[in-house]
Amino acid sequence: MAMMANITIRNLDDALKVKLRIRAARLGRSMEEEVRVILKEALSQEDTPKSLGESIHQRFANLGGFDLPSIEREPIRDRNLFEYGGSGICKVSFIAATNW
């Protein structure tokens, strides 16, 4: 059987102790057991290396997803707007506006 260690935490902020007591009571645990659970959860998460994308996804997953609005796109431009001559010089074809 594995030997269990003891730990003493000094200078614990009173407000933090109250929050811990309330959380433990809400979950039906003693404060000591709640501290063990918190430490175990916090330290077990560090064992699994994650990519940046997975970490970001996990942080915001509880917020829920959303759909992006569709974007109306312009028709594809005429590819012949720019013509390249054999000399490496670019000739630009301008389309004249008739309603000026």
PDB file as gemmi writes it, atoms N, CA and C in Angstrom:
CRYST1    1.000    1.000    1.000  90.00  90.00  90.00 P 1                      
ATOM      1  N   MET A   1       0.832  -1.171   0.000  1.00  0.00           N  
ATOM      2  CA  MET A   1       0.000   0.000   0.000  1.00  0.00           C  
ATOM      3  C   MET A   1       0.888   1.249   0.000  1.00  0.00           C  
ATOM      4  N   ALA A   2       0.491   2.238  -0.844  1.00  0.00           N  
ATOM      5  CA  ALA A   2       1.285   3.454  -0.964  1.00  0.00           C  
ATOM      6  C   ALA A   2       1.138   4.313   0.280  1.00  0.00           C  
ATOM      7  N   MET A   3       2.229   4.931   0.663  1.00  0.00           N  
ATOM      8  CA  MET A   3       2.197   5.795   1.835  1.00  0.00           C  
ATOM      9  C   MET A   3       1.645   7.151   1.446  1.00  0.00           C  
ATOM     10  N   MET A   4       0.754   7.686   2.248  1.00  0.00           N  
ATOM     11  CA  MET A   4       0.146   8.986   1.976  1.00  0.00           C  
ATOM     12  C   MET A   4       0.926  10.075   2.697  1.00  0.00           C  
ATOM     13  N   ALA A   5       1.045  11.217   2.048  1.00  0.00           N  
ATOM     14  CA  ALA A   5       1.775  12.340   2.621  1.00  0.00           C  
ATOM     15  C   ALA A   5       0.799  13.327   3.246  1.00  0.00           C  
ATOM     16  N   ASN A   6       1.284  14.104   4.168  1.00  0.00           N  
ATOM     17  CA  ASN A   6       0.506  15.170   4.799  1.00  0.00           C  
ATOM     18  C   ASN A   6       1.070  16.496   4.336  1.00  0.00           C  
ATOM     19  N   ILE A   7       0.201  17.483   4.254  1.00  0.00           N  
ATOM     20  CA  ILE A   7       0.640  18.813   3.839  1.00  0.00           C  
ATOM     21  C   ILE A   7      -0.061  19.842   4.722  1.00  0.00           C  
ATOM     22  N   THR A   8       0.656  20.891   5.097  1.00  0.00           N  
ATOM     23  CA  THR A   8       0.093  21.988   5.878  1.00  0.00           C  
ATOM     24  C   THR A   8       0.190  23.236   5.026  1.00  0.00           C  
ATOM     25  N   ILE A   9      -0.907  23.972   4.928  1.00  0.00           N  
ATOM     26  CA  ILE A   9      -0.913  25.214   4.146  1.00  0.00           C  
ATOM     27  C   ILE A   9      -1.056  26.370   5.119  1.00  0.00           C  
ATOM     28  N   ARG A  10      -0.039  27.197   5.171  1.00  0.00           N  
ATOM     29  CA  ARG A  10      -0.049  28.348   6.074  1.00  0.00           C  
ATOM     30  C   ARG A  10      -0.448  29.600   5.310  1.00  0.00           C  
ATOM     31  N   ASN A  11      -0.910  30.588   6.057  1.00  0.00           N  
ATOM     32  CA  ASN A  11      -1.252  31.904   5.513  1.00  0.00           C  
ATOM     33  C   ASN A  11      -2.300  31.831   4.398  1.00  0.00           C  
ATOM     34  N   LEU A  12      -3.275  30.968   4.563  1.00  0.00           N  
ATOM     35  CA  LEU A  12      -4.366  30.853   3.602  1.00  0.00           C  
ATOM     36  C   LEU A  12      -5.341  32.003   3.836  1.00  0.00           C  
ATOM     37  N   ASP A  13      -5.638  32.722   2.786  1.00  0.00           N  
ATOM     38  CA  ASP A  13      -6.546  33.858   2.866  1.00  0.00           C  
ATOM     39  C   ASP A  13      -7.908  33.406   3.396  1.00  0.00           C  
ATOM     40  N   ASP A  14      -8.486  34.177   4.314  1.00  0.00           N  
ATOM     41  CA  ASP A  14      -9.769  33.814   4.925  1.00  0.00           C  
ATOM     42  C   ASP A  14     -10.886  33.675   3.885  1.00  0.00           C  
ATOM     43  N   ALA A  15     -10.917  34.575   2.908  1.00  0.00           N  
ATOM     44  CA  ALA A  15     -11.963  34.516   1.876  1.00  0.00           C  
ATOM     45  C   ALA A  15     -11.838  33.234   1.056  1.00  0.00           C  
ATOM     46  N   LEU A  16     -10.606  32.816   0.788  1.00  0.00           N  
ATOM     47  CA  LEU A  16     -10.379  31.579   0.044  1.00  0.00           C  
ATOM     48  C   LEU A  16     -10.828  30.370   0.851  1.00  0.00           C  
ATOM     49  N   LYS A  17     -10.560  30.408   2.155  1.00  0.00           N  
ATOM     50  CA  LYS A  17     -10.985  29.312   3.024  1.00  0.00           C  
ATOM     51  C   LYS A  17     -12.507  29.208   3.072  1.00  0.00           C  
ATOM     52  N   VAL A  18     -13.186  30.341   3.091  1.00  0.00           N  
ATOM     53  CA  VAL A  18     -14.650  30.335   3.099  1.00  0.00           C  
ATOM     54  C   VAL A  18     -15.175  29.747   1.797  1.00  0.00           C  
ATOM     55  N   LYS A  19     -14.597  30.159   0.669  1.00  0.00           N  
ATOM     56  CA  LYS A  19     -15.017  29.618  -0.626  1.00  0.00           C  
ATOM     57  C   LYS A  19     -14.799  28.112  -0.684  1.00  0.00           C  
ATOM     58  N   LEU A  20     -13.669  27.656  -0.162  1.00  0.00           N  
ATOM     59  CA  LEU A  20     -13.371  26.229  -0.137  1.00  0.00           C  
ATOM     60  C   LEU A  20     -14.386  25.479   0.722  1.00  0.00           C  
ATOM     61  N   ARG A  21     -14.712  26.030   1.878  1.00  0.00           N  
ATOM     62  CA  ARG A  21     -15.683  25.391   2.773  1.00  0.00           C  
ATOM     63  C   ARG A  21     -17.056  25.295   2.117  1.00  0.00           C  
ATOM     64  N   ILE A  22     -17.475  26.375   1.450  1.00  0.00           N  
ATOM     65  CA  ILE A  22     -18.780  26.389   0.780  1.00  0.00           C  
ATOM     66  C   ILE A  22     -18.799  25.401  -0.386  1.00  0.00           C  
ATOM     67  N   ARG A  23     -17.747  25.392  -1.160  1.00  0.00           N  
ATOM     68  CA  ARG A  23     -17.676  24.454  -2.296  1.00  0.00           C  
ATOM     69  C   ARG A  23     -17.714  23.012  -1.820  1.00  0.00           C  
ATOM     70  N   ALA A  24     -16.940  22.719  -0.791  1.00  0.00           N  
ATOM     71  CA  ALA A  24     -16.903  21.358  -0.250  1.00  0.00           C  
ATOM     72  C   ALA A  24     -18.283  20.949   0.266  1.00  0.00           C  
ATOM     73  N   ALA A  25     -18.951  21.844   0.976  1.00  0.00           N  
ATOM     74  CA  ALA A  25     -20.281  21.534   1.514  1.00  0.00           C  
ATOM     75  C   ALA A  25     -21.284  21.320   0.381  1.00  0.00           C  
ATOM     76  N   ARG A  26     -21.199  22.151  -0.640  1.00  0.00           N  
ATOM     77  CA  ARG A  26     -22.113  22.030  -1.772  1.00  0.00           C  
ATOM     78  C   ARG A  26     -21.956  20.677  -2.477  1.00  0.00           C  
ATOM     79  N   LEU A  27     -20.737  20.169  -2.510  1.00  0.00           N  
ATOM     80  CA  LEU A  27     -20.455  18.892  -3.170  1.00  0.00           C  
ATOM     81  C   LEU A  27     -20.496  17.704  -2.200  1.00  0.00           C  
ATOM     82  N   GLY A  28     -20.818  17.977  -0.943  1.00  0.00           N  
ATOM     83  CA  GLY A  28     -20.928  16.895   0.034  1.00  0.00           C  
ATOM     84  C   GLY A  28     -19.597  16.306   0.448  1.00  0.00           C  
ATOM     85  N   ARG A  29     -18.578  17.136   0.497  1.00  0.00           N  
ATOM     86  CA  ARG A  29     -17.237  16.668   0.866  1.00  0.00           C  
ATOM     87  C   ARG A  29     -16.726  17.473   2.053  1.00  0.00           C  
ATOM     88  N   SER A  30     -15.711  16.914   2.697  1.00  0.00           N  
ATOM     89  CA  SER A  30     -15.009  17.692   3.716  1.00  0.00           C  
ATOM     90  C   SER A  30     -14.061  18.653   2.995  1.00  0.00           C  
ATOM     91  N   MET A  31     -13.601  19.668   3.708  1.00  0.00           N  
ATOM     92  CA  MET A  31     -12.639  20.594   3.106  1.00  0.00           C  
ATOM     93  C   MET A  31     -11.374  19.861   2.698  1.00  0.00           C  
ATOM     94  N   GLU A  32     -10.933  18.943   3.523  1.00  0.00           N  
ATOM     95  CA  GLU A  32      -9.719  18.182   3.227  1.00  0.00           C  
ATOM     96  C   GLU A  32      -9.884  17.371   1.942  1.00  0.00           C  
ATOM     97  N   GLU A  33     -11.042  16.715   1.811  1.00  0.00           N  
ATOM     98  CA  GLU A  33     -11.282  15.918   0.609  1.00  0.00           C  
ATOM     99  C   GLU A  33     -11.387  16.817  -0.624  1.00  0.00           C  
ATOM    100  N   GLU A  34     -12.021  17.963  -0.462  1.00  0.00           N  
ATOM    101  CA  GLU A  34     -12.163  18.889  -1.588  1.00  0.00           C  
ATOM    102  C   GLU A  34     -10.801  19.383  -2.063  1.00  0.00           C  
ATOM    103  N   VAL A  35      -9.883  19.666  -1.140  1.00  0.00           N  
ATOM    104  CA  VAL A  35      -8.530  20.084  -1.518  1.00  0.00           C  
ATOM    105  C   VAL A  35      -7.831  18.969  -2.294  1.00  0.00           C  
ATOM    106  N   ARG A  36      -7.996  17.718  -1.843  1.00  0.00           N  
ATOM    107  CA  ARG A  36      -7.391  16.589  -2.570  1.00  0.00           C  
ATOM    108  C   ARG A  36      -7.933  16.496  -3.988  1.00  0.00           C  
ATOM    109  N   VAL A  37      -9.246  16.661  -4.133  1.00  0.00           N  
ATOM    110  CA  VAL A  37      -9.860  16.582  -5.463  1.00  0.00           C  
ATOM    111  C   VAL A  37      -9.352  17.706  -6.357  1.00  0.00           C  
ATOM    112  N   ILE A  38      -9.312  18.914  -5.827  1.00  0.00           N  
ATOM    113  CA  ILE A  38      -8.841  20.066  -6.604  1.00  0.00           C  
ATOM    114  C   ILE A  38      -7.403  19.863  -7.052  1.00  0.00           C  
ATOM    115  N   LEU A  39      -6.531  19.437  -6.146  1.00  0.00           N  
ATOM    116  CA  LEU A  39      -5.130  19.207  -6.501  1.00  0.00           C  
ATOM    117  C   LEU A  39      -4.989  18.106  -7.538  1.00  0.00           C  
ATOM    118  N   LYS A  40      -5.731  17.014  -7.344  1.00  0.00           N  
ATOM    119  CA  LYS A  40      -5.648  15.896  -8.286  1.00  0.00           C  
ATOM    120  C   LYS A  40      -6.084  16.323  -9.686  1.00  0.00           C  
ATOM    121  N   GLU A  41      -7.207  17.058  -9.780  1.00  0.00           N  
ATOM    122  CA  GLU A  41      -7.692  17.521 -11.082  1.00  0.00           C  
ATOM    123  C   GLU A  41      -6.716  18.500 -11.728  1.00  0.00           C  
ATOM    124  N   ALA A  42      -6.203  19.428 -10.957  1.00  0.00           N  
ATOM    125  CA  ALA A  42      -5.294  20.440 -11.498  1.00  0.00           C  
ATOM    126  C   ALA A  42      -4.003  19.812 -12.003  1.00  0.00           C  
ATOM    127  N   LEU A  43      -3.467  18.871 -11.246  1.00  0.00           N  
ATOM    128  CA  LEU A  43      -2.190  18.279 -11.630  1.00  0.00           C  
ATOM    129  C   LEU A  43      -2.339  17.207 -12.701  1.00  0.00           C  
ATOM    130  N   SER A  44      -3.477  16.553 -12.784  1.00  0.00           N  
ATOM    131  CA  SER A  44      -3.652  15.533 -13.823  1.00  0.00           C  
ATOM    132  C   SER A  44      -3.806  16.176 -15.191  1.00  0.00           C  
ATOM    133  N   GLN A  45      -4.310  17.406 -15.244  1.00  0.00           N  
ATOM    134  CA  GLN A  45      -4.450  18.100 -16.519  1.00  0.00           C  
ATOM    135  C   GLN A  45      -3.098  18.470 -17.102  1.00  0.00           C  
ATOM    136  N   GLU A  46      -2.111  18.660 -16.282  1.00  0.00           N  
ATOM    137  CA  GLU A  46      -0.781  19.030 -16.757  1.00  0.00           C  
ATOM    138  C   GLU A  46      -0.064  17.857 -17.416  1.00  0.00           C  
ATOM    139  N   ASP A  47      -0.494  16.637 -17.131  1.00  0.00           N  
ATOM    140  CA  ASP A  47       0.186  15.466 -17.667  1.00  0.00           C  
ATOM    141  C   ASP A  47      -0.055  15.267 -19.153  1.00  0.00           C  
ATOM    142  N   THR A  48      -1.145  15.787 -19.671  1.00  0.00           N  
ATOM    143  CA  THR A  48      -1.469  15.570 -21.075  1.00  0.00           C  
ATOM    144  C   THR A  48      -1.097  16.806 -21.874  1.00  0.00           C  
ATOM    145  N   PRO A  49      -0.010  16.727 -22.634  1.00  0.00           N  
ATOM    146  CA  PRO A  49       0.375  17.878 -23.447  1.00  0.00           C  
ATOM    147  C   PRO A  49      -0.661  18.097 -24.555  1.00  0.00           C  
ATOM    148  N   LYS A  50      -1.012  19.344 -24.793  1.00  0.00           N  
ATOM    149  CA  LYS A  50      -2.008  19.682 -25.802  1.00  0.00           C  
ATOM    150  C   LYS A  50      -1.415  20.670 -26.783  1.00  0.00           C  
ATOM    151  N   SER A  51      -1.990  20.668 -27.949  1.00  0.00           N  
ATOM    152  CA  SER A  51      -1.578  21.674 -28.915  1.00  0.00           C  
ATOM    153  C   SER A  51      -2.253  22.997 -28.546  1.00  0.00           C  
ATOM    154  N   LEU A  52      -1.794  24.053 -29.119  1.00  0.00           N  
ATOM    155  CA  LEU A  52      -2.373  25.363 -28.849  1.00  0.00           C  
ATOM    156  C   LEU A  52      -3.843  25.382 -29.245  1.00  0.00           C  
ATOM    157  N   GLY A  53      -4.166  24.785 -30.385  1.00  0.00           N  
ATOM    158  CA  GLY A  53      -5.553  24.749 -30.845  1.00  0.00           C  
ATOM    159  C   GLY A  53      -6.460  24.011 -29.883  1.00  0.00           C  
ATOM    160  N   GLU A  54      -6.007  22.873 -29.372  1.00  0.00           N  
ATOM    161  CA  GLU A  54      -6.804  22.105 -28.416  1.00  0.00           C  
ATOM    162  C   GLU A  54      -7.002  22.886 -27.119  1.00  0.00           C  
ATOM    163  N   SER A  55      -5.974  23.578 -26.680  1.00  0.00           N  
ATOM    164  CA  SER A  55      -6.084  24.372 -25.458  1.00  0.00           C  
ATOM    165  C   SER A  55      -7.092  25.509 -25.621  1.00  0.00           C  
ATOM    166  N   ILE A  56      -7.052  26.180 -26.765  1.00  0.00           N  
ATOM    167  CA  ILE A  56      -7.993  27.273 -27.023  1.00  0.00           C  
ATOM    168  C   ILE A  56      -9.413  26.721 -27.109  1.00  0.00           C  
ATOM    169  N   HIS A  57      -9.577  25.600 -27.812  1.00  0.00           N  
ATOM    170  CA  HIS A  57     -10.901  24.987 -27.939  1.00  0.00           C  
ATOM    171  C   HIS A  57     -11.458  24.609 -26.567  1.00  0.00           C  
ATOM    172  N   GLN A  58     -10.637  24.003 -25.738  1.00  0.00           N  
ATOM    173  CA  GLN A  58     -11.090  23.575 -24.416  1.00  0.00           C  
ATOM    174  C   GLN A  58     -11.479  24.777 -23.555  1.00  0.00           C  
ATOM    175  N   ARG A  59     -10.727  25.863 -23.658  1.00  0.00           N  
ATOM    176  CA  ARG A  59     -11.006  27.039 -22.841  1.00  0.00           C  
ATOM    177  C   ARG A  59     -12.357  27.661 -23.194  1.00  0.00           C  
ATOM    178  N   PHE A  60     -12.719  27.656 -24.491  1.00  0.00           N  
ATOM    179  CA  PHE A  60     -13.928  28.333 -24.920  1.00  0.00           C  
ATOM    180  C   PHE A  60     -15.075  27.388 -25.257  1.00  0.00           C  
ATOM    181  N   ALA A  61     -14.909  26.076 -25.080  1.00  0.00           N  
ATOM    182  CA  ALA A  61     -15.935  25.107 -25.448  1.00  0.00           C  
ATOM    183  C   ALA A  61     -17.226  25.305 -24.661  1.00  0.00           C  
ATOM    184  N   ASN A  62     -17.139  25.697 -23.415  1.00  0.00           N  
ATOM    185  CA  ASN A  62     -18.338  25.872 -22.591  1.00  0.00           C  
ATOM    186  C   ASN A  62     -19.188  27.056 -23.022  1.00  0.00           C  
ATOM    187  N   LEU A  63     -18.629  27.954 -23.816  1.00  0.00           N  
ATOM    188  CA  LEU A  63     -19.385  29.115 -24.267  1.00  0.00           C  
ATOM    189  C   LEU A  63     -20.363  28.750 -25.379  1.00  0.00           C  
ATOM    190  N   GLY A  64     -20.161  27.622 -26.015  1.00  0.00           N  
ATOM    191  CA  GLY A  64     -21.043  27.199 -27.106  1.00  0.00           C  
ATOM    192  C   GLY A  64     -20.546  27.719 -28.439  1.00  0.00           C  
ATOM    193  N   GLY A  65     -21.095  27.157 -29.488  1.00  0.00           N  
ATOM    194  CA  GLY A  65     -20.680  27.551 -30.830  1.00  0.00           C  
ATOM    195  C   GLY A  65     -21.584  28.635 -31.388  1.00  0.00           C  
ATOM    196  N   PHE A  66     -21.232  29.126 -32.529  1.00  0.00           N  
ATOM    197  CA  PHE A  66     -22.064  30.097 -33.219  1.00  0.00           C  
ATOM    198  C   PHE A  66     -21.796  29.961 -34.706  1.00  0.00           C  
ATOM    199  N   ASP A  67     -22.758  30.381 -35.502  1.00  0.00           N  
ATOM    200  CA  ASP A  67     -22.632  30.336 -36.949  1.00  0.00           C  
ATOM    201  C   ASP A  67     -22.249  31.713 -37.462  1.00  0.00           C  
ATOM    202  N   LEU A  68     -21.294  31.729 -38.342  1.00  0.00           N  
ATOM    203  CA  LEU A  68     -20.901  32.988 -38.961  1.00  0.00           C  
ATOM    204  C   LEU A  68     -21.894  33.322 -40.062  1.00  0.00           C  
ATOM    205  N   PRO A  69     -22.200  34.592 -40.242  1.00  0.00           N  
ATOM    206  CA  PRO A  69     -23.129  34.951 -41.325  1.00  0.00           C  
ATOM    207  C   PRO A  69     -22.481  34.699 -42.677  1.00  0.00           C  
ATOM    208  N   SER A  70     -23.313  34.386 -43.649  1.00  0.00           N  
ATOM    209  CA  SER A  70     -22.760  34.157 -44.986  1.00  0.00           C  
ATOM    210  C   SER A  70     -22.338  35.498 -45.576  1.00  0.00           C  
ATOM    211  N   ILE A  71     -21.323  35.456 -46.389  1.00  0.00           N  
ATOM    212  CA  ILE A  71     -20.772  36.663 -46.997  1.00  0.00           C  
ATOM    213  C   ILE A  71     -21.100  36.631 -48.484  1.00  0.00           C  
ATOM    214  N   GLU A  72     -21.750  37.689 -48.944  1.00  0.00           N  
ATOM    215  CA  GLU A  72     -22.022  37.757 -50.376  1.00  0.00           C  
ATOM    216  C   GLU A  72     -20.727  38.106 -51.079  1.00  0.00           C  
ATOM    217  N   ARG A  73     -20.453  37.364 -52.097  1.00  0.00           N  
ATOM    218  CA  ARG A  73     -19.190  37.565 -52.807  1.00  0.00           C  
ATOM    219  C   ARG A  73     -19.450  38.151 -54.187  1.00  0.00           C  
ATOM    220  N   GLU A  74     -18.471  38.897 -54.662  1.00  0.00           N  
ATOM    221  CA  GLU A  74     -18.552  39.451 -56.009  1.00  0.00           C  
ATOM    222  C   GLU A  74     -18.213  38.360 -57.010  1.00  0.00           C  
ATOM    223  N   PRO A  75     -18.667  38.522 -58.241  1.00  0.00           N  
ATOM    224  CA  PRO A  75     -18.273  37.540 -59.250  1.00  0.00           C  
ATOM    225  C   PRO A  75     -16.756  37.575 -59.456  1.00  0.00           C  
ATOM    226  N   ILE A  76     -16.225  36.499 -59.925  1.00  0.00           N  
ATOM    227  CA  ILE A  76     -14.780  36.413 -60.172  1.00  0.00           C  
ATOM    228  C   ILE A  76     -14.401  37.420 -61.247  1.00  0.00           C  
ATOM    229  N   ARG A  77     -13.308  38.123 -61.016  1.00  0.00           N  
ATOM    230  CA  ARG A  77     -12.845  39.144 -61.955  1.00  0.00           C  
ATOM    231  C   ARG A  77     -12.334  38.499 -63.239  1.00  0.00           C  
ATOM    232  N   ASP A  78     -12.380  39.300 -64.294  1.00  0.00           N  
ATOM    233  CA  ASP A  78     -11.886  38.829 -65.592  1.00  0.00           C  
ATOM    234  C   ASP A  78     -10.379  38.629 -65.505  1.00  0.00           C  
ATOM    235  N   ARG A  79      -9.942  37.452 -65.866  1.00  0.00           N  
ATOM    236  CA  ARG A  79      -8.506  37.146 -65.782  1.00  0.00           C  
ATOM    237  C   ARG A  79      -7.698  37.882 -66.835  1.00  0.00           C  
ATOM    238  N   ASN A  80      -8.338  38.367 -67.864  1.00  0.00           N  
ATOM    239  CA  ASN A  80      -7.608  39.023 -68.947  1.00  0.00           C  
ATOM    240  C   ASN A  80      -7.350  40.494 -68.670  1.00  0.00           C  
ATOM    241  N   LEU A  81      -7.602  40.956 -67.462  1.00  0.00           N  
ATOM    242  CA  LEU A  81      -7.350  42.348 -67.124  1.00  0.00           C  
ATOM    243  C   LEU A  81      -5.867  42.679 -67.276  1.00  0.00           C  
ATOM    244  N   PHE A  82      -5.009  41.732 -66.902  1.00  0.00           N  
ATOM    245  CA  PHE A  82      -3.580  41.915 -67.047  1.00  0.00           C  
ATOM    246  C   PHE A  82      -3.063  40.923 -68.084  1.00  0.00           C  
ATOM    247  N   GLU A  83      -2.325  41.430 -69.057  1.00  0.00           N  
ATOM    248  CA  GLU A  83      -1.722  40.563 -70.064  1.00  0.00           C  
ATOM    249  C   GLU A  83      -0.216  40.735 -69.977  1.00  0.00           C  
ATOM    250  N   TYR A  84       0.475  39.655 -70.012  1.00  0.00           N  
ATOM    251  CA  TYR A  84       1.926  39.719 -69.924  1.00  0.00           C  
ATOM    252  C   TYR A  84       2.508  39.480 -71.308  1.00  0.00           C  
ATOM    253  N   GLY A  85       3.307  40.432 -71.759  1.00  0.00           N  
ATOM    254  CA  GLY A  85       3.961  40.290 -73.049  1.00  0.00           C  
ATOM    255  C   GLY A  85       5.216  39.443 -72.904  1.00  0.00           C  
ATOM    256  N   GLY A  86       5.768  39.025 -73.993  1.00  0.00           N  
ATOM    257  CA  GLY A  86       6.952  38.185 -73.978  1.00  0.00           C  
ATOM    258  C   GLY A  86       8.165  38.886 -73.422  1.00  0.00           C  
ATOM    259  N   SER A  87       8.170  40.218 -73.407  1.00  0.00           N  
ATOM    260  CA  SER A  87       9.336  40.959 -72.932  1.00  0.00           C  
ATOM    261  C   SER A  87       9.339  41.144 -71.425  1.00  0.00           C  
ATOM    262  N   GLY A  88       8.336  40.593 -70.728  1.00  0.00           N  
ATOM    263  CA  GLY A  88       8.266  40.761 -69.288  1.00  0.00           C  
ATOM    264  C   GLY A  88       7.565  42.024 -68.873  1.00  0.00           C  
ATOM    265  N   ILE A  89       7.081  42.792 -69.854  1.00  0.00           N  
ATOM    266  CA  ILE A  89       6.372  44.024 -69.554  1.00  0.00           C  
ATOM    267  C   ILE A  89       4.887  43.687 -69.412  1.00  0.00           C  
ATOM    268  N   CYS A  90       4.284  44.267 -68.426  1.00  0.00           N  
ATOM    269  CA  CYS A  90       2.872  44.018 -68.160  1.00  0.00           C  
ATOM    270  C   CYS A  90       2.048  45.096 -68.836  1.00  0.00           C  
ATOM    271  N   LYS A  91       1.126  44.674 -69.695  1.00  0.00           N  
ATOM    272  CA  LYS A  91       0.208  45.616 -70.331  1.00  0.00           C  
ATOM    273  C   LYS A  91      -1.108  45.534 -69.572  1.00  0.00           C  
ATOM    274  N   VAL A  92      -1.648  46.668 -69.187  1.00  0.00           N  
ATOM    275  CA  VAL A  92      -2.896  46.715 -68.436  1.00  0.00           C  
ATOM    276  C   VAL A  92      -4.007  47.162 -69.373  1.00  0.00           C  
ATOM    277  N   SER A  93      -5.082  46.400 -69.405  1.00  0.00           N  
ATOM    278  CA  SER A  93      -6.249  46.773 -70.200  1.00  0.00           C  
ATOM    279  C   SER A  93      -7.232  47.481 -69.283  1.00  0.00           C  
ATOM    280  N   PHE A  94      -7.596  48.711 -69.622  1.00  0.00           N  
ATOM    281  CA  PHE A  94      -8.546  49.461 -68.816  1.00  0.00           C  
ATOM    282  C   PHE A  94      -9.924  49.347 -69.441  1.00  0.00           C  
ATOM    283  N   ILE A  95     -10.908  49.187 -68.605  1.00  0.00           N  
ATOM    284  CA  ILE A  95     -12.283  49.127 -69.064  1.00  0.00           C  
ATOM    285  C   ILE A  95     -12.854  50.526 -68.849  1.00  0.00           C  
ATOM    286  N   ALA A  96     -13.285  51.147 -69.931  1.00  0.00           N  
ATOM    287  CA  ALA A  96     -13.770  52.529 -69.844  1.00  0.00           C  
ATOM    288  C   ALA A  96     -15.188  52.542 -69.314  1.00  0.00           C  
ATOM    289  N   ALA A  97     -15.452  53.493 -68.427  1.00  0.00           N  
ATOM    290  CA  ALA A  97     -16.802  53.668 -67.913  1.00  0.00           C  
ATOM    291  C   ALA A  97     -17.567  54.533 -68.889  1.00  0.00           C  
ATOM    292  N   THR A  98     -18.740  54.095 -69.323  1.00  0.00           N  
ATOM    293  CA  THR A  98     -19.488  54.827 -70.343  1.00  0.00           C  
ATOM    294  C   THR A  98     -20.474  55.818 -69.747  1.00  0.00           C  
ATOM    295  N   ASN A  99     -20.777  55.744 -68.477  1.00  0.00           N  
ATOM    296  CA  ASN A  99     -21.784  56.632 -67.884  1.00  0.00           C  
ATOM    297  C   ASN A  99     -21.160  57.760 -67.064  1.00  0.00           C  
ATOM    298  N   TRP A 100     -20.139  58.416 -67.567  1.00  0.00           N  
ATOM    299  CA  TRP A 100     -19.508  59.500 -66.805  1.00  0.00           C  
ATOM    300  C   TRP A 100     -20.028  60.804 -67.254  1.00  0.00           C  
TER     301      TRP A 100                                                      
END                                                                             
